[in-house]
Amino acid sequence: MAVDPGRERLRLHALRRYEVLDSLPEVEFDRITRLVATHLQTPVAFINFLDEQRGWFKAVHGMLTRQQDRHMSVCTHTIEQPDVLVVPDLTLDARFAHQTIIFDDLTVRSYIGVPLVSPDGHRIGTLSAVDRTPRSYTPQQRALLVDLAAVVIDELELRLAILKWREADRRSSHAAHHDALTGLANRALYLDHAELAIRHANRQGTHVAFLMMDLDRFKHVNDSLGHHVGDELLRVIAARCSNLVRGEATVARFGGDEFALLLTELHDPQDASLIATKVLAALQEPVELGGHTLNVSGSVGIAVYPRDGKDVPALLRAADIAMYHAKQQGGERACFHTEQLSVDAAEKLHRHQALERAVQREEFEVYYQPQVQLPAGNVVGVEALLRWPQPGGQVLLPGAFIPLAEQTRLIIPLGAWVLRQACLQLNRWRDRGRLDWTVAVNVSAQQWMAPGFLAQVDEALQTSELPPECLILELTESHLVGDPGTAQRVLAALRDRSVKVSLDDFGMGYSNLNQLVRLAFGQLKLDRSFVASIGSDERYAALVRHMIDLARELGASVVGEGVETQHERDLLTGWGCDFAQGFLFGRPVPAAQLDASL
């Protein structure tokens, strides 16, 4: 058959552009030949690319032969056809009657094939099937062959896109696509892989899993051991993850201690949890760095395409939501995304926005609960307690919004506002003759550890013109756990300012006696759970007596919190408790209402 040299040169160039000749078998193409053989009911089907002198089979079904002389191939005629070529009986067709075509031990009698046409119009090969007996094919079978030939070209184009991406990646700067610290893929490269994986999953009907991973308590490593140790830890974690899923996933670092994994070609979404479990187990192996043994854990969120999102941004958001849910459950676990988690996250975002607006607009109110001196019962101070009035008259207690304020760090400006309002209000009371009163203000751990905390205290005192000895700051024992050194420095600075510090919920936290001696609190506040039991349980009564004795030995005054009965008051008075607070003396109320009651 005569071939136009110019057209043949362009055709061969189009074929070689795909870099498919002599490549390894690929399941995508093998699947197509299997479909052809099944639906056309032939023993043999193949994808044949016609090179200069040979026909090379990229995929075969029902035979082992991988190539044949091009000039002995029926496919040479197929690529010259505008549509499907059907030869019901080769022995009766003048073009082929002079030759016998044998594949393995099968002598070919009938043939059907369709050209594989590249997007630019070049006929680079065929999708064909043969049988050992003469036969014809239905219009439906011919149409199916045409459709599957288009799928072959789609797979070639996808394969070419992958090859082009790999070549572009090799030519591009490594730093543009990889994390400088760990050598892992960075966000940009991960996103490219993710887009490609989704396209591939659409063709194959498979799933793609997006895993977001955050190290638990990594900030503590940086703060306590230094960023150089934290950086080295990130390198170790990156290496463990890469070695664990080598060849199975894309592993990326998005920044900080945030990692991402991309799992492709999943037939069962639950397979993602197996990888997540392996990763979490690898994290938990101790790490020796700089003379320290670090025990690491992580939280993993999993989102699956197409179940949890239709595009990459949506899937990353879903994985991120699931990761934060894992953190909220205590960490050291993996959680799949669910629709309810997204609903909860949207509600949380709404609450965050509402809380942020309320902080900006100062929509809160400070209530005050009186504190009395024992045994006399005269009011000597108040505790400032935050409330958030809602439309419709409802008033939210701190437990309904303070956790969110702490998670979003809104607690810092909110705490500063409460401190300022409490100081201003006490100074108004002082102007009315309440010169012996103090005001106690709760301080969150975040506010306490913030660099500008002492400046907040100074600003509140200066703005209100309140004497510093009238201010009491209440801390819980959790303030002392993360960074005792900073706690001690802040306490010393407050003592220098004559501001008293009270240890709230005494006995409920983690501090030890050595810390109590070293930190020298001016006041200890007995938790209400102890006080509520002293009248009915001798064990609690004995415990509270000893706590009051301990405070006296440490030179600290004692406040009994949650006093609701006269019996509780009498017991605390008899044991030498200095002050009391609770419903027996008054509920928390706005300043104007407290004025009226007094």
C-alpha positions as CSV (number, residue, x, y, z in Angstrom):
1,M,0.0,0.0,0.0
2,A,1.4,3.3,-1.1
3,V,2.1,5.8,1.7
4,D,2.4,9.6,1.3
5,P,5.9,10.3,2.9
6,G,4.9,13.8,4.2
7,R,1.7,12.6,5.8
8,E,3.5,9.5,7.2
9,R,6.2,11.7,8.8
10,L,3.6,13.8,10.5
11,R,1.7,10.7,11.6
12,L,4.8,9.1,13.1
13,H,5.6,12.4,14.9
14,A,2.1,12.4,16.4
15,L,2.6,8.8,17.6
16,R,6.0,9.4,19.2
17,R,4.7,12.5,20.9
18,Y,2.8,10.1,23.2
19,E,6.0,8.2,24.2
20,V,3.9,5.0,24.3
21,L,6.0,2.6,22.1
22,D,7.7,-0.2,24.1
23,S,6.2,1.1,27.3
24,L,5.1,-1.3,30.1
25,P,1.5,-2.6,30.2
26,E,-1.0,-0.3,31.8
27,V,-4.2,-1.4,33.4
28,E,-6.2,1.4,31.8
29,F,-5.5,0.0,28.3
30,D,-5.7,-3.6,29.3
31,R,-9.2,-2.9,30.6
32,I,-10.3,-1.5,27.2
33,T,-9.2,-4.6,25.3
34,R,-10.9,-6.8,27.8
35,L,-14.2,-4.9,27.3
36,V,-13.8,-5.2,23.5
37,A,-13.4,-9.0,23.6
38,T,-16.3,-9.3,26.0
39,H,-18.8,-7.2,24.2
40,L,-17.8,-8.3,20.6
41,Q,-17.5,-11.9,21.8
42,T,-14.0,-12.4,20.2
43,P,-11.1,-14.5,21.6
44,V,-8.6,-11.7,20.8
45,A,-8.6,-7.9,21.1
46,F,-5.7,-5.5,21.0
47,I,-4.5,-1.9,20.8
48,N,-2.0,-1.6,18.0
49,F,0.2,1.4,17.3
50,L,1.7,1.5,13.8
51,D,5.4,2.5,13.9
52,E,7.6,2.9,10.8
53,Q,8.2,-0.8,10.2
54,R,6.1,-2.6,12.8
55,G,2.8,-2.8,14.5
56,W,3.3,-2.7,18.3
57,F,0.6,-3.8,20.7
58,K,0.2,-1.6,23.7
59,A,-2.5,-3.9,25.2
60,V,-3.6,-7.4,24.2
61,H,-6.4,-9.7,25.4
62,G,-6.3,-13.4,24.5
63,M,-2.7,-13.6,23.1
64,L,0.9,-13.1,24.0
65,T,2.2,-11.6,20.7
66,R,3.4,-8.0,21.2
67,Q,4.3,-6.9,17.7
68,Q,4.1,-7.9,14.0
69,D,5.5,-6.7,10.7
70,R,3.5,-3.6,9.8
71,H,3.2,-4.6,6.1
72,M,1.6,-8.0,7.1
73,S,-1.0,-6.2,9.3
74,V,-4.6,-5.7,8.5
75,C,-4.3,-2.6,10.7
76,T,-2.3,-0.9,8.0
77,H,-5.5,-0.8,6.0
78,T,-7.6,0.2,9.0
79,I,-5.9,3.5,9.5
80,E,-6.8,4.4,5.9
81,Q,-10.5,3.9,6.6
82,P,-12.8,6.8,7.6
83,D,-14.7,4.5,10.0
84,V,-14.8,0.9,11.2
85,L,-13.1,-1.7,9.0
86,V,-14.8,-5.1,9.0
87,V,-13.4,-8.1,7.2
88,P,-15.9,-11.0,7.7
89,D,-13.6,-13.6,6.1
90,L,-9.9,-12.8,5.3
91,T,-9.7,-15.8,2.9
92,L,-12.4,-14.2,0.7
93,D,-11.0,-10.7,0.7
94,A,-8.5,-10.0,-2.2
95,R,-6.4,-7.7,0.0
96,F,-5.6,-10.5,2.5
97,A,-6.3,-13.8,0.7
98,H,-2.6,-14.3,-0.2
99,Q,-1.4,-14.3,3.4
100,T,-2.1,-16.2,6.6
101,I,-2.2,-14.1,9.9
102,I,-1.5,-16.1,13.0
103,F,-1.5,-14.8,16.6
104,D,0.1,-17.4,18.9
105,D,-1.9,-20.5,17.9
106,L,-4.9,-18.7,16.5
107,T,-5.3,-18.4,12.8
108,V,-7.2,-15.2,12.0
109,R,-10.3,-15.6,9.8
110,S,-12.3,-12.4,10.6
111,Y,-11.3,-8.9,11.7
112,I,-12.9,-5.7,13.0
113,G,-10.9,-2.5,13.7
114,V,-11.3,1.3,14.1
115,P,-8.6,3.9,13.7
116,L,-7.2,5.7,16.7
117,V,-7.2,9.3,15.7
118,S,-5.3,11.9,17.6
119,P,-6.9,15.3,18.4
120,D,-4.9,16.8,15.5
121,G,-6.3,14.2,13.1
122,H,-3.4,11.7,12.7
123,R,-4.3,8.0,12.6
124,I,-1.7,6.5,14.9
125,G,-3.0,3.0,15.4
126,T,-6.1,0.9,15.8
127,L,-8.4,-0.7,18.3
128,S,-9.1,-4.2,16.8
129,A,-10.5,-7.6,17.5
130,V,-10.1,-10.9,15.5
131,D,-11.8,-14.3,15.5
132,R,-10.8,-17.8,14.3
133,T,-14.1,-18.1,12.4
134,P,-15.8,-16.0,9.7
135,R,-18.4,-13.6,11.2
136,S,-20.0,-10.2,11.0
137,Y,-20.7,-7.5,13.7
138,T,-23.8,-5.7,14.7
139,P,-24.2,-1.9,14.4
140,Q,-24.2,-1.8,18.2
141,Q,-20.9,-3.6,18.4
142,R,-19.4,-1.3,15.8
143,A,-20.6,1.8,17.7
144,L,-19.1,0.4,20.9
145,L,-15.8,-0.1,19.2
146,V,-15.8,3.6,18.0
147,D,-16.6,4.8,21.6
148,L,-13.9,2.7,23.1
149,A,-11.4,4.0,20.5
150,A,-12.2,7.5,21.8
151,V,-11.5,6.3,25.3
152,V,-8.1,5.0,24.2
153,I,-7.3,8.5,22.8
154,D,-8.5,10.1,26.1
155,E,-6.2,7.8,28.0
156,L,-3.3,8.7,25.8
157,E,-4.0,12.4,26.2
158,L,-4.2,11.9,30.0
159,R,-1.0,9.9,29.9
160,L,0.6,12.6,27.8
161,A,-0.5,15.3,30.3
162,I,1.1,13.3,33.1
163,L,4.3,12.9,31.1
164,K,4.3,16.6,30.3
165,W,3.7,17.5,33.9
166,R,6.6,15.3,34.9
167,E,8.9,16.8,32.3
168,A,7.9,20.3,33.4
169,D,8.5,19.4,37.0
170,R,12.0,18.1,36.2
171,R,12.8,21.3,34.3
172,S,11.3,23.6,36.9
173,S,13.1,24.7,40.1
174,H,12.9,22.1,42.8
175,A,12.2,24.9,45.3
176,A,9.1,26.0,43.5
177,H,7.3,22.7,44.2
178,H,8.9,21.4,47.4
179,D,9.1,22.5,51.0
180,A,12.6,23.9,51.7
181,L,12.7,22.4,55.3
182,T,11.6,18.8,54.7
183,G,12.0,18.3,50.9
184,L,8.3,17.2,50.7
185,A,5.9,18.5,48.1
186,N,4.6,21.9,49.0
187,R,1.0,23.1,48.7
188,A,1.3,24.1,45.0
189,L,2.6,20.7,44.0
190,Y,0.1,18.9,46.1
191,L,-2.7,20.9,44.5
192,D,-1.4,20.0,41.0
193,H,-1.3,16.3,42.0
194,A,-4.8,16.6,43.4
195,E,-6.3,18.1,40.3
196,L,-4.7,15.3,38.2
197,A,-5.9,12.6,40.6
198,I,-9.5,13.8,40.4
199,R,-9.4,13.8,36.6
200,H,-8.0,10.2,36.7
201,A,-10.6,9.1,39.2
202,N,-13.4,10.4,37.0
203,R,-12.2,8.2,34.2
204,Q,-11.6,5.1,36.3
205,G,-14.5,5.4,38.7
206,T,-12.2,5.3,41.7
207,H,-11.8,7.5,44.8
208,V,-9.2,10.0,46.0
209,A,-8.5,10.6,49.7
210,F,-7.3,13.9,51.0
211,L,-5.6,13.6,54.4
212,M,-4.7,16.6,56.5
213,M,-2.4,16.0,59.5
214,D,-1.4,18.3,62.3
215,L,1.0,17.4,65.1
216,D,-0.5,17.5,68.6
217,R,1.1,20.0,71.0
218,F,3.9,20.9,68.5
219,K,3.9,24.5,69.7
220,H,5.1,23.3,73.1
221,V,8.2,21.7,71.5
222,N,9.0,25.0,69.8
223,D,8.4,27.1,72.9
224,S,10.2,24.8,75.4
225,L,13.1,23.4,73.3
226,G,13.5,26.0,70.6
227,H,12.7,26.3,66.9
228,H,15.8,24.4,65.8
229,V,14.6,21.3,67.6
230,G,11.1,21.8,66.2
231,D,12.5,22.1,62.7
232,E,14.5,18.9,63.1
233,L,11.4,17.1,64.4
234,L,9.5,18.2,61.3
235,R,12.2,16.6,59.2
236,V,12.0,13.4,61.0
237,I,8.2,13.3,60.7
238,A,8.5,14.1,57.0
239,A,10.9,11.2,56.4
240,R,8.7,8.7,58.4
241,C,5.7,9.6,56.4
242,S,7.5,9.5,53.0
243,N,9.1,6.1,53.8
244,L,5.8,4.7,55.0
245,V,3.7,5.5,51.9
246,R,6.5,5.5,49.3
247,G,4.9,5.1,45.9
248,E,1.3,5.0,47.4
249,A,0.7,8.7,48.1
250,T,1.8,12.3,47.7
251,V,3.1,13.6,51.0
252,A,3.2,17.4,51.4
253,R,4.0,20.0,54.0
254,F,1.7,23.0,53.9
255,G,3.6,25.0,56.6
256,G,4.2,24.9,60.3
257,D,3.3,21.4,61.6
258,E,0.6,20.9,58.9
259,F,1.1,17.9,56.6
260,A,-1.1,16.6,53.8
261,L,-1.3,13.2,52.0
262,L,-3.0,12.4,48.8
263,L,-4.1,8.8,48.2
264,T,-5.2,7.9,44.6
265,E,-7.0,5.0,42.9
266,L,-8.8,3.9,46.0
267,H,-11.6,1.4,45.3
268,D,-12.8,1.5,48.9
269,P,-12.7,4.9,50.7
270,Q,-12.1,3.0,54.0
271,D,-8.6,2.1,52.7
272,A,-7.6,5.6,53.6
273,S,-8.1,4.9,57.3
274,L,-5.5,2.1,57.0
275,I,-2.9,4.5,55.7
276,A,-3.9,7.1,58.4
277,T,-3.5,4.4,61.1
278,K,0.0,3.5,59.9
279,V,1.0,7.1,59.8
280,L,-0.2,7.8,63.3
281,A,1.6,4.7,64.6
282,A,4.8,5.8,62.9
283,L,4.5,9.2,64.6
284,Q,4.2,7.7,68.0
285,E,7.7,6.1,67.9
286,P,9.9,8.2,70.2
287,V,12.3,10.8,68.6
288,E,15.7,11.4,70.0
289,L,16.8,15.0,69.4
290,G,19.3,17.2,71.1
291,G,19.5,15.0,74.1
292,H,15.7,15.0,74.5
293,T,13.3,12.1,73.9
294,L,10.2,13.5,72.2
295,N,6.9,11.6,72.1
296,V,4.9,12.8,69.1
297,S,1.3,12.2,68.1
298,G,-0.9,13.6,65.4
299,S,-4.5,14.3,64.4
300,V,-5.6,13.3,60.9
301,G,-8.7,14.4,59.0
302,I,-9.8,12.4,55.9
303,A,-12.0,13.6,53.1
304,V,-12.8,11.4,50.1
305,Y,-13.6,12.4,46.5
306,P,-16.3,12.5,45.2
307,R,-18.3,11.8,48.4
308,D,-17.1,14.8,50.4
309,G,-16.5,17.4,47.7
310,K,-16.4,18.0,44.0
311,D,-13.2,20.0,43.8
312,V,-9.9,20.3,45.5
313,P,-10.7,23.4,47.7
314,A,-13.9,21.8,49.0
315,L,-12.1,18.5,49.8
316,L,-9.2,20.3,51.6
317,R,-11.8,22.2,53.7
318,A,-13.6,19.0,54.5
319,A,-10.3,17.3,55.5
320,D,-9.4,20.3,57.6
321,I,-12.7,20.2,59.4
322,A,-12.3,16.5,60.1
323,M,-8.7,17.1,61.4
324,Y,-9.9,19.7,63.9
325,H,-12.6,17.4,65.0
326,A,-9.9,14.7,65.7
327,K,-8.0,17.3,67.7
328,Q,-11.1,18.2,69.7
329,Q,-11.5,14.5,70.5
330,G,-8.1,14.5,72.2
331,G,-5.8,14.0,69.2
332,E,-3.9,10.8,68.4
333,R,-6.6,9.7,66.0
334,A,-8.0,10.0,62.5
335,C,-11.5,11.1,61.6
336,F,-13.4,10.9,58.4
337,H,-15.3,14.0,57.3
338,T,-19.1,13.8,57.6
339,E,-21.8,16.2,56.6
340,Q,-22.6,16.9,60.2
341,L,-19.0,18.0,60.8
342,S,-19.5,20.6,58.0
343,V,-22.8,21.7,59.5
344,D,-21.1,22.0,62.9
345,A,-18.1,23.9,61.3
346,A,-20.5,26.3,59.6
347,E,-22.3,26.9,62.9
348,K,-19.0,27.4,64.7
349,L,-18.0,30.0,62.0
350,H,-21.3,31.7,62.5
351,R,-20.8,31.8,66.3
352,H,-17.2,33.0,65.8
353,Q,-18.4,35.9,63.6
354,A,-21.1,36.8,66.1
355,L,-18.6,36.7,68.9
356,E,-16.1,38.8,66.9
357,R,-18.8,41.4,66.2
358,A,-19.8,41.4,69.9
359,V,-16.2,42.0,71.0
360,Q,-15.8,44.8,68.5
361,R,-19.1,46.4,69.5
362,E,-18.6,45.7,73.3
363,E,-22.0,44.0,73.5
364,F,-21.1,42.2,76.7
365,E,-22.1,43.0,80.3
366,V,-20.1,42.5,83.5
367,Y,-22.0,41.1,86.5
368,Y,-20.7,41.3,90.0
369,Q,-21.0,38.9,92.9
370,P,-20.3,40.1,96.4
371,Q,-17.5,38.7,98.6
372,V,-17.9,38.9,102.3
373,Q,-15.5,38.9,105.2
374,L,-15.8,36.1,107.8
375,P,-17.1,36.0,110.4
376,A,-18.7,39.5,110.2
377,G,-20.3,39.0,106.8
378,N,-19.7,42.6,105.6
379,V,-19.1,43.0,101.9
380,V,-15.4,43.7,101.1
381,G,-15.3,43.1,97.4
382,V,-16.8,41.7,94.3
383,E,-15.9,39.2,91.6
384,A,-16.4,40.4,88.0
385,L,-18.3,37.8,85.9
386,L,-18.8,38.2,82.2
387,R,-22.2,37.8,80.6
388,W,-23.3,38.0,76.9
389,P,-26.9,39.4,76.5
390,Q,-28.7,38.0,73.5
391,P,-31.6,39.3,71.4
392,G,-34.8,38.3,73.1
393,G,-33.6,38.7,76.6
394,Q,-31.5,35.5,77.0
395,V,-28.1,36.0,78.8
396,L,-25.3,33.6,78.0
397,L,-23.0,32.4,80.7
398,P,-19.2,32.2,80.1
399,G,-19.3,28.4,79.5
400,A,-21.4,29.1,76.3
401,F,-18.8,31.3,74.6
402,I,-15.5,31.4,76.5
403,P,-14.2,28.1,75.0
404,L,-14.8,29.6,71.5
405,A,-13.2,32.9,72.5
406,E,-10.1,30.9,73.6
407,Q,-10.0,28.8,70.4
408,T,-10.1,32.0,68.3
409,R,-7.9,34.1,70.6
410,L,-10.7,36.6,70.9
411,I,-10.3,36.0,74.7
412,I,-7.3,38.4,74.7
413,P,-9.3,41.6,73.6
414,L,-12.3,40.4,75.5
415,G,-10.4,39.8,78.7
416,A,-8.8,43.3,78.3
417,W,-12.3,44.8,78.0
418,V,-13.5,43.0,81.1
419,L,-10.5,44.1,83.1
420,R,-11.0,47.7,82.1
421,Q,-14.7,47.7,82.9
422,A,-14.2,46.1,86.3
423,C,-11.6,48.6,87.3
424,L,-13.8,51.5,86.1
425,Q,-16.8,50.2,88.0
426,L,-14.9,49.6,91.3
427,N,-13.6,53.1,91.1
428,R,-17.2,54.4,90.8
429,W,-18.1,52.5,93.9
430,R,-15.0,53.9,95.7
431,D,-16.3,57.4,94.8
432,R,-19.5,56.4,96.7
433,G,-17.5,55.4,99.8
434,R,-16.7,51.7,99.2
435,L,-13.1,52.4,99.8
436,D,-12.4,49.0,101.3
437,W,-13.7,47.0,98.3
438,T,-11.6,45.0,95.9
439,V,-12.6,43.6,92.5
440,A,-11.5,40.1,91.4
441,V,-11.2,39.5,87.6
442,N,-10.7,36.1,86.0
443,V,-7.8,36.0,83.6
444,S,-7.5,33.3,80.9
445,A,-4.3,31.4,80.3
446,Q,-4.0,32.9,76.8
447,Q,-4.4,36.4,78.1
448,W,-2.0,35.7,80.9
449,M,0.7,34.4,78.5
450,A,0.2,37.1,75.8
451,P,3.1,39.5,75.5
452,G,1.0,42.5,76.1
453,F,-0.8,41.3,79.3
454,L,1.1,43.5,81.8
455,A,0.4,46.5,79.5
456,Q,-3.3,45.6,79.6
457,V,-3.2,45.7,83.4
458,D,-1.4,49.0,83.5
459,E,-3.8,50.5,81.0
460,A,-6.8,49.4,83.0
461,L,-5.4,50.8,86.2
462,Q,-4.4,54.1,84.6
463,T,-7.7,54.6,82.8
464,S,-9.8,53.9,85.9
465,E,-7.4,55.6,88.3
466,L,-7.9,52.6,90.5
467,P,-5.3,51.9,93.2
468,P,-3.5,48.6,92.2
469,E,-4.0,47.1,95.6
470,C,-7.7,47.0,95.0
471,L,-7.3,44.7,92.0
472,I,-7.2,40.9,92.3
473,L,-6.5,38.8,89.3
474,E,-7.8,35.2,89.5
475,L,-5.8,32.4,87.8
476,T,-6.4,28.7,87.6
477,E,-3.7,26.1,88.0
478,S,-3.7,25.5,84.3
479,H,-1.9,28.8,83.9
480,L,1.1,27.2,85.6
481,V,1.4,24.0,83.6
482,G,2.6,25.2,80.2
483,D,5.4,27.6,81.1
484,P,6.1,28.0,84.9
485,G,9.0,30.3,84.2
486,T,6.8,32.9,82.5
487,A,4.2,32.5,85.1
488,Q,6.7,33.3,87.8
489,R,8.0,36.4,86.0
490,V,4.4,37.7,85.4
491,L,3.5,37.1,89.1
492,A,6.6,39.0,90.2
493,A,5.8,41.9,87.9
494,L,2.3,42.1,89.3
495,R,3.5,42.0,92.9
496,D,5.8,44.9,92.0
497,R,2.7,46.7,90.9
498,S,0.9,45.8,94.2
499,V,-1.7,43.8,92.3
500,K,-2.8,40.7,94.2
501,V,-3.1,37.3,92.5
502,S,-5.5,34.7,93.6
503,L,-5.3,31.0,92.7
504,D,-8.8,30.1,91.6
505,D,-10.3,26.6,91.9
506,F,-7.6,25.6,94.3
507,G,-7.2,21.8,94.6
508,M,-8.6,21.1,91.2
509,G,-5.5,21.4,89.0
510,Y,-2.0,20.2,88.7
511,S,0.2,22.5,90.8
512,N,2.4,21.0,93.5
513,L,3.3,22.4,96.9
514,N,6.7,23.5,95.6
515,Q,5.0,25.7,93.0
516,L,2.7,27.2,95.6
517,V,5.7,28.1,97.8
518,R,7.7,29.5,94.9
519,L,4.9,31.5,93.3
520,A,3.7,33.0,96.5
521,F,0.0,33.6,95.7
522,G,-1.6,36.3,97.9
523,Q,-4.9,34.4,97.9
524,L,-6.2,30.8,97.5
525,K,-9.8,30.3,96.4
526,L,-11.4,27.0,97.4
527,D,-13.3,25.4,94.5
528,R,-17.1,25.2,95.0
529,S,-17.1,21.4,94.6
530,F,-15.2,21.1,97.9
531,V,-17.4,23.6,99.7
532,A,-20.6,22.0,98.6
533,S,-19.6,18.7,100.3
534,I,-18.2,19.9,103.6
535,G,-21.6,19.6,105.4
536,S,-22.3,16.1,104.3
537,D,-18.9,14.3,103.9
538,E,-16.3,14.3,106.6
539,R,-13.6,13.5,104.1
540,Y,-14.2,16.8,102.3
541,A,-14.5,18.6,105.6
542,A,-11.1,17.3,106.7
543,L,-9.6,18.2,103.3
544,V,-10.9,21.8,103.4
545,R,-9.7,22.3,106.9
546,H,-6.2,21.2,105.8
547,M,-6.3,23.4,102.7
548,I,-7.2,26.4,104.9
549,D,-4.3,25.5,107.3
550,L,-2.0,25.2,104.3
551,A,-3.0,28.6,103.0
552,R,-2.4,30.2,106.4
553,E,1.1,28.6,106.5
554,L,1.8,30.0,103.0
555,G,0.7,33.5,104.1
556,A,-2.3,33.5,101.8
557,S,-5.8,34.5,102.5
558,V,-8.6,32.0,101.7
559,V,-11.9,32.5,99.9
560,G,-14.6,29.9,100.1
561,E,-16.5,29.8,96.8
562,G,-20.0,28.5,96.2
563,V,-21.3,29.0,99.8
564,E,-25.1,28.4,99.7
565,T,-26.1,27.5,103.2
566,Q,-25.6,28.9,106.7
567,H,-24.1,25.6,107.8
568,E,-21.4,25.9,105.2
569,R,-20.7,29.4,106.3
570,D,-20.4,28.4,109.9
571,L,-18.0,25.6,109.1
572,L,-15.7,27.8,107.1
573,T,-15.8,30.5,109.7
574,G,-14.9,27.9,112.4
575,W,-11.9,26.7,110.4
576,G,-10.5,30.2,109.9
577,C,-11.6,30.9,106.3
578,D,-11.1,34.6,105.6
579,F,-13.7,35.3,102.9
580,A,-16.8,33.7,101.4
581,Q,-18.7,34.0,98.2
582,G,-21.9,32.3,97.0
583,F,-25.7,32.5,96.6
584,L,-26.0,32.8,100.4
585,F,-24.6,36.3,100.1
586,G,-25.8,37.3,96.7
587,R,-26.1,36.1,93.1
588,P,-24.1,37.7,90.2
589,V,-26.0,40.8,89.1
590,P,-25.4,43.9,87.0
591,A,-23.7,46.8,88.9
592,A,-26.9,48.8,89.2
593,Q,-28.8,45.9,90.7
594,L,-26.0,45.3,93.2
595,D,-26.2,48.9,94.2
596,A,-29.9,48.6,94.8
597,S,-29.6,45.4,96.9
598,L,-26.9,47.0,99.1
